[in-house]
Amino acid sequence: MSSIPDKDIDGRFIIEIGPKCRVLCAVRANGNSPAHKFLMELQKTERGVAGQFKAGFRRICDMGKLTGNFKKEQGHIWAFKYGQYRIACYQAGDAWVLTNGFQKKKNKWPKEVFERAEQIRKVDLERVGNERCNKKCKP
């Protein structure tokens, strides 16, 4: 989505880097990244939505915080949101790590979406280790 390297040293897809934090996509043990796949599909089918997410990623990286279209959902899971689209994420050190995305069809998030986000978070943290999770950027 920007002119920066494709992956960081942990193998996560780099979406945005700024002075305050980074936005990355979690990668499962098998190399798949549901969030990256979701963003690439949005880029093909919903360019306006993809552009709004990219602008939000840039703002949080530049300012270190974001209001309005970004909020804590449950447990460790936060979300970038635009219209009916959501991208779940969690904070790991100075990074916001995207786990998965979906199009919301009801007022509440489906339970399986949270479970999937938590499962991706757990696998990603186990894969890269927790040593980088000591610095925070404020939402």
C-alpha positions in Angstrom: 0.0 0.0 0.0 3.0 2.3 0.2 6.6 2.5 -1.1 8.2 0.7 1.9 9.6 -2.8 2.2 7.0 -5.6 1.9 7.9 -7.3 5.2 9.6 -6.5 8.5 12.2 -8.6 10.3 9.5 -10.8 11.8 7.9 -11.6 8.4 4.9 -9.4 9.0 3.6 -7.4 6.0 4.3 -3.7 6.5 1.3 -1.5 5.7 2.5 1.9 7.1 5.4 3.3 9.1 5.5 6.6 10.8 7.3 8.5 13.6 4.9 7.3 16.3 4.2 3.7 15.4 3.8 1.1 12.6 0.9 -0.8 11.1 1.6 -4.4 10.2 -0.3 -7.5 9.1 -0.1 -10.6 11.3 1.2 -13.7 9.6 0.1 -17.2 10.6 2.5 -20.1 11.0 1.7 -21.3 7.5 2.6 -17.9 6.0 -1.0 -16.7 5.3 -2.1 -13.2 6.4 -5.9 -12.8 6.5 -5.7 -9.0 7.0 -3.3 -8.6 4.1 -5.5 -10.7 1.9 -8.6 -8.6 3.0 -6.8 -5.3 2.2 -5.7 -6.6 -1.2 -9.3 -7.6 -2.0 -10.5 -4.2 -0.9 -8.0 -2.5 -3.1 -9.5 -4.4 -6.1 -13.2 -4.2 -5.3 -13.7 -1.2 -2.9 -10.9 1.3 -3.7 -12.6 4.1 -1.8 -12.9 2.0 1.4 -9.2 0.8 1.0 -8.2 4.5 0.7 -10.0 5.4 3.9 -8.3 2.6 5.8 -4.9 3.7 4.4 -5.6 7.3 5.5 -6.4 6.0 9.0 -3.2 3.9 9.1 -1.2 6.9 8.1 -2.8 9.2 10.7 -2.2 6.7 13.6 1.5 6.3 12.5 2.0 10.0 12.2 0.2 11.1 15.4 0.3 8.0 17.5 -3.5 8.2 18.2 -6.7 8.0 16.2 -10.2 8.8 17.2 -13.5 8.2 15.6 -12.8 5.4 13.2 -10.7 3.4 15.6 -11.8 1.9 18.9 -11.3 -0.9 21.4 -13.7 -3.7 20.7 -13.0 -6.5 23.2 -10.1 -7.7 25.2 -6.9 -7.1 23.3 -8.8 -6.5 20.0 -9.2 -3.0 18.6 -10.7 -2.1 15.2 -10.2 0.3 12.3 -13.6 0.9 10.8 -15.0 2.6 7.8 -18.7 2.2 6.9 -19.6 -1.5 7.4 -16.0 -2.6 7.0 -13.8 -3.5 10.0 -10.2 -4.5 10.4 -9.4 -6.1 13.7 -6.0 -5.4 15.2 -3.9 -5.6 18.4 -1.0 -3.6 19.8 2.4 -5.2 20.0 5.1 -2.8 21.1 5.2 0.2 18.8 3.0 -1.5 16.2 -0.6 -2.0 15.5 -0.9 -5.5 14.0 -3.9 -6.2 11.8 -5.4 -9.7 12.2 -8.4 -10.0 9.9 -11.1 -7.9 8.2 -14.8 -8.3 7.4 -17.9 -6.5 6.3 -20.2 -6.1 9.3 -23.8 -7.1 8.6 -25.3 -6.6 12.0 -24.9 -4.2 15.0 -22.7 -6.6 16.9 -19.5 -8.3 15.7 -20.0 -12.0 15.1 -18.4 -14.1 17.9 -16.4 -16.1 15.4 -14.7 -12.8 14.2 -13.4 -12.1 17.7 -12.3 -15.7 18.1 -10.5 -15.6 14.8 -8.8 -12.3 15.7 -7.7 -13.6 19.1 -6.4 -16.8 17.5 -4.4 -15.0 14.9 -3.0 -12.6 17.6 -2.0 -15.6 19.7 -0.3 -17.4 16.8 1.4 -14.2 15.6 2.8 -13.4 19.1 4.0 -17.0 19.6 5.6 -16.9 16.1 7.6 -13.6 16.6 8.0 -13.8 20.4 6.9 -11.2 22.9 10.2 -9.4 23.3 9.1 -6.4 21.2 6.0 -5.7 23.2 7.4 -3.3 25.7 6.7 0.1 24.1 3.2 1.5 23.4 1.8 4.0 21.1 -1.5 5.4 22.4 -4.8 4.9 20.6 
